[in-house]
Amino acid sequence: MPINYYLFLAIALFSIGVVGVLTRRNAIIIFMCIELMLNAVNLLLVAFSKMHYHQAAAAAIPVANPGIDGQLFVFFIMVVAAAEVSVGLAIIVMLYRNIHSVDINFLNRLKH
């Protein structure tokens, strides 16, 4: 499958995520859009890693780690995303307990 398909899909997913982050007010939807953007980057990392491996194999260049470099980066991104979601959801739960809403416009009340 050509890399162009992966590029277009990743750009579409990332664009949907950016639009969601910039236009939505619900904190849970914003976190979902951030996860969508991270998954778009993960898709590109794996696709580029696979493309690099196939080009190296076609050129008869010996590769020490065949196609797993991008997958290692994806693993670390997933670990960071899991930590971000756990902290973010804890903040959202405390926000909901205090003001009974998950609207991010109410975060201005936390300044006082």
C-alpha positions, 0 to 999 in steps of 0.5 A, a space after each residue: 500500500 502506498 505511503 500516500 494513503 497513510 499520509 492523507 489519513 493521518 492528515 485528516 485525523 490530525 486536522 479533525 483533532 485540531 479542529 476539535 481542540 480549538 472549537 469544543 468547550 467540553 474537556 472530555 471531548 478535548 482530551 479525545 481530540 488530543 488522543 486523536 492527534 497523537 494516534 495520527 502521529 503514531 500512524 505516521 511513525 509506523 508507516 514511515 518506519 515500514 517504508 524505511 525498512 522496505 527501502 533498505 531491504 530493496 537496496 540490500 542495506 543490512 538493517 539491525 532492527 527491521 522496522 521497529 524504530 517507529 514502533 518504539 516511538 509509538 510505544 513511548 507516545 502511548 505511555 505518555 498519552 496514558 499518563 496524560 489521560 489519567 492526570 487529565 481525567 482526575 482534573 476533570 473529575 475534581 472540576 466536576 465535583 466542584 462546579 458540576 460542569 466540565 465546560 472549560 470556560 469555568 476554569 477561570 474560576 480556579 484563579 481565585 
